[in-house]
Amino acid sequence: MPYFETSDAKIYYETHGTGFPLLLIAPGGMKSAISFWENTPWNPIEQLQDKYCVVAMDQRNAGNSSGQVAADHGWHTYTQDQLGLMDHLGLSQFHVAGMCIGGPYALGLIQAAPERVTSATLFQTIGRDNNAAAFYAMFDDWAEVLMPQMPDVEADAWSSFRENMYGGDTVLFNVDREFVAQTQTPLLVLMGNDLYHPESASRMIAATAPDVEFVESWKEGPAKAQAQDTFTQFLAQNTPE
């Protein structure tokens, strides 16, 4: 299995197809891993591998990936892993598409390296809307499994990491509304509609970003097929020649 190793992490990844790169960031919250794409409305790997070089990855301490945990870790830690992987593969520019937690991750990539991200697709992004307890519980469920494997990590470090991820008051956790309003990267937003993926977060991006396409219905029936076509066209329109 292919791995990319940093000073504090070992990241499992897969590449499928050839062409302009597309980085996929899977759903699953803190457990974000390639396997979660198998249970989504459609699998972008299967859809796009004949047109793009699709790069999929397990985030650190999810799936087949592992890494250290520290008190100062947060969204930026994952951004460094993601950019490090693309550097490792020699891919200077790329599309990014993320579902669930992949929404904030994708926006974090734009914030960190706007010149590298040619477009971002956000499938039912997570967001804050009277649901903080659910995100803290999700983190705790993930951490509970890891803690016995990391006895040297103090309880305060876990608490700090948890707060860095899901504390504060910004709707999208790692970027604020002002950033969304200023980003020039083309966005495609497919709306969420549940506890972790509130409709309000998707609508905020759609109402705020200067270059955005918004899809409300996309998970089944004719709307699903139309959304797949919209996704394909969006990528093609924003792929450099």
C-alpha positions as CSV (number, residue, x, y, z in Angstrom):
1,M,0.0,0.0,0.0
2,P,1.3,3.5,-0.8
3,Y,2.2,5.8,2.1
4,F,3.5,9.3,2.4
5,E,5.5,9.8,5.5
6,T,6.2,13.1,7.4
7,S,8.1,13.7,10.6
8,D,5.0,12.9,12.6
9,A,2.5,11.0,10.4
10,K,2.2,8.1,7.9
11,I,-0.6,8.9,5.4
12,Y,-2.2,6.2,3.3
13,Y,-3.3,7.3,-0.2
14,E,-4.4,6.0,-3.6
15,T,-4.1,7.5,-7.1
16,H,-6.6,6.5,-9.8
17,G,-6.4,7.5,-13.5
18,T,-4.4,10.2,-15.3
19,G,-4.9,13.8,-16.2
20,F,-5.3,17.0,-14.2
21,P,-5.2,16.2,-10.4
22,L,-8.2,16.1,-8.2
23,L,-7.7,15.7,-4.4
24,L,-10.6,13.9,-2.7
25,I,-11.2,14.4,1.0
26,A,-13.7,11.8,2.3
27,P,-16.6,12.1,4.7
28,G,-16.5,10.5,8.1
29,G,-15.6,13.3,10.4
30,M,-12.4,12.6,12.4
31,K,-12.5,9.1,10.8
32,S,-12.4,10.5,7.2
33,A,-11.1,7.7,5.0
34,I,-11.3,6.5,1.4
35,S,-13.7,3.7,2.3
36,F,-16.4,6.1,3.2
37,W,-16.9,7.0,-0.5
38,E,-18.5,3.6,-1.0
39,N,-21.5,4.7,1.0
40,T,-22.1,8.1,-0.6
41,P,-24.7,9.0,-3.2
42,W,-22.0,8.3,-5.8
43,N,-18.3,7.6,-5.7
44,P,-16.2,10.3,-7.4
45,I,-13.3,7.9,-7.8
46,E,-15.4,5.7,-10.1
47,Q,-17.0,8.8,-11.8
48,L,-13.8,10.7,-12.6
49,Q,-10.8,8.3,-12.8
50,D,-11.1,8.1,-16.6
51,K,-10.7,11.9,-16.9
52,Y,-8.5,13.0,-13.9
53,C,-5.7,11.9,-11.7
54,V,-7.8,11.3,-8.6
55,V,-5.9,11.3,-5.4
56,A,-7.7,9.9,-2.4
57,M,-6.4,9.7,1.2
58,D,-7.1,8.6,4.7
59,Q,-6.6,11.5,7.1
60,R,-4.2,11.0,10.0
61,N,-5.4,8.6,12.6
62,A,-8.2,7.4,10.3
63,G,-8.4,4.3,8.1
64,N,-4.9,3.2,7.3
65,S,-3.2,6.5,8.3
66,S,-1.5,7.2,11.6
67,G,0.1,10.2,13.2
68,Q,1.0,12.0,16.4
69,V,-1.5,14.0,18.5
70,A,-0.4,17.3,20.2
71,A,-2.0,20.1,22.0
72,D,-1.4,22.6,19.2
73,H,-2.9,20.4,16.5
74,G,-6.0,21.5,14.6
75,W,-7.3,22.1,11.1
76,H,-3.9,23.4,10.0
77,T,-2.3,20.0,10.9
78,Y,-4.5,18.3,8.3
79,T,-3.9,21.0,5.8
80,Q,-0.2,20.4,6.1
81,D,-0.7,16.7,5.6
82,Q,-2.8,17.3,2.5
83,L,-0.4,19.8,0.9
84,G,2.5,17.5,1.8
85,L,0.9,14.6,0.0
86,M,0.4,16.7,-3.2
87,D,4.0,17.9,-2.9
88,H,5.1,14.3,-2.5
89,L,3.3,13.4,-5.7
90,G,4.8,16.5,-7.5
91,L,1.3,18.0,-8.1
92,S,1.6,21.8,-8.0
93,Q,-2.1,22.6,-8.9
94,F,-5.2,20.6,-8.3
95,H,-9.0,20.6,-7.9
96,V,-10.2,19.6,-4.4
97,A,-13.5,17.9,-3.6
98,G,-14.6,17.2,-0.1
99,M,-17.7,15.8,1.6
100,C,-18.7,16.4,5.2
101,I,-15.5,17.4,7.1
102,G,-14.0,17.7,3.7
103,G,-15.8,21.0,3.2
104,P,-13.7,22.9,5.8
105,Y,-10.6,21.0,4.8
106,A,-11.1,22.1,1.2
107,L,-11.6,25.8,2.3
108,G,-8.5,25.5,4.5
109,L,-6.5,24.4,1.5
110,I,-7.6,27.5,-0.4
111,Q,-6.7,29.7,2.5
112,A,-3.2,28.1,2.8
113,A,-2.4,27.8,-0.9
114,P,-4.9,29.7,-3.1
115,E,-2.5,29.6,-6.1
116,R,-2.6,25.8,-6.0
117,V,-6.3,25.1,-5.7
118,T,-8.1,25.6,-9.1
119,S,-11.6,24.8,-7.8
120,A,-13.3,23.3,-4.7
121,T,-16.4,21.2,-4.5
122,L,-18.1,21.0,-1.2
123,F,-20.6,18.1,-0.7
124,Q,-22.8,18.7,2.4
125,T,-20.2,20.5,4.3
126,I,-20.3,20.3,8.1
127,G,-21.1,23.5,9.9
128,R,-22.0,25.1,13.2
129,D,-25.7,25.6,13.9
130,N,-26.7,24.8,17.5
131,N,-24.9,21.4,17.2
132,A,-21.7,21.9,19.1
133,A,-22.4,19.0,21.4
134,A,-22.7,16.6,18.5
135,F,-19.2,17.6,17.2
136,Y,-17.6,17.3,20.6
137,A,-19.2,13.8,21.0
138,M,-18.0,12.8,17.5
139,F,-14.4,13.8,18.5
140,D,-14.7,12.0,21.8
141,D,-15.8,8.8,20.1
142,W,-12.8,8.9,17.7
143,A,-10.4,9.8,20.5
144,E,-11.6,7.1,22.8
145,V,-10.3,4.5,20.5
146,L,-6.9,6.2,20.0
147,M,-6.1,7.1,23.6
148,P,-5.0,3.6,24.8
149,Q,-2.7,3.5,21.8
150,M,-1.1,6.8,22.7
151,P,-0.5,6.7,26.5
152,D,2.1,9.4,26.3
153,V,-0.4,12.0,25.1
154,E,-1.7,13.9,28.1
155,A,-5.4,14.5,28.7
156,D,-4.9,18.3,28.4
157,A,-3.5,17.7,24.9
158,W,-6.6,15.8,23.8
159,S,-8.8,18.6,25.2
160,S,-6.8,21.3,23.5
161,F,-6.9,19.5,20.2
162,R,-10.6,19.0,20.5
163,E,-11.2,22.7,21.2
164,N,-8.9,23.7,18.3
165,M,-11.1,21.6,16.0
166,Y,-14.6,22.4,17.2
167,G,-14.5,25.3,19.6
168,G,-15.0,29.0,18.7
169,D,-18.0,30.4,16.9
170,T,-17.2,30.4,13.1
171,V,-19.8,28.6,11.1
172,L,-17.2,26.6,9.1
173,F,-14.8,25.9,12.1
174,N,-11.5,26.7,10.3
175,V,-12.3,29.7,8.1
176,D,-14.7,32.6,8.7
177,R,-17.3,34.3,6.7
178,E,-14.9,37.1,5.7
179,F,-12.6,34.6,4.1
180,V,-15.5,33.0,2.1
181,A,-16.5,36.5,0.9
182,Q,-13.0,37.2,-0.3
183,T,-12.0,33.9,-1.9
184,Q,-11.6,34.0,-5.7
185,T,-11.5,30.2,-6.1
186,P,-14.5,28.8,-7.9
187,L,-16.8,26.8,-5.6
188,L,-19.5,24.2,-6.2
189,V,-21.7,23.7,-3.1
190,L,-24.0,20.7,-2.8
191,M,-26.3,21.4,0.1
192,G,-26.4,19.5,3.4
193,N,-29.6,19.0,5.4
194,D,-29.0,17.3,8.7
195,L,-27.4,17.7,12.2
196,Y,-23.8,17.6,11.2
197,H,-24.3,19.1,7.7
198,P,-26.8,21.9,8.3
199,E,-28.5,23.5,5.4
200,S,-27.6,26.9,6.9
201,A,-23.8,26.3,6.4
202,S,-24.2,25.5,2.7
203,R,-26.5,28.4,2.1
204,M,-24.1,30.8,3.9
205,I,-21.3,29.8,1.5
206,A,-23.7,30.1,-1.5
207,A,-24.8,33.5,-0.4
208,T,-21.3,34.8,0.4
209,A,-18.7,33.5,-2.0
210,P,-18.2,35.6,-5.1
211,D,-17.8,32.7,-7.6
212,V,-20.1,29.8,-6.6
213,E,-22.6,27.4,-8.0
214,F,-25.2,26.0,-5.6
215,V,-27.1,22.7,-5.9
216,E,-29.9,22.0,-3.4
217,S,-31.0,18.5,-4.4
218,W,-28.4,15.9,-5.5
219,K,-28.7,12.6,-3.7
220,E,-31.3,10.5,-5.7
221,G,-33.4,10.2,-8.8
222,P,-33.1,12.7,-11.7
223,A,-31.5,15.3,-9.4
224,K,-28.6,12.9,-8.7
225,A,-27.9,12.5,-12.4
226,Q,-28.1,16.2,-13.0
227,A,-25.8,16.9,-10.0
228,Q,-23.2,14.5,-11.4
229,D,-23.3,16.3,-14.7
230,T,-23.0,19.7,-12.9
231,F,-20.0,18.4,-11.0
232,T,-18.3,17.1,-14.2
233,Q,-19.0,20.3,-16.1
234,F,-17.7,22.4,-13.1
235,L,-14.4,20.6,-13.1
236,A,-14.0,20.8,-16.8
237,Q,-14.7,24.5,-16.9
238,N,-12.0,25.1,-14.2
239,T,-9.3,22.8,-15.4
240,P,-6.3,24.8,-16.7
241,E,-5.5,24.1,-20.4
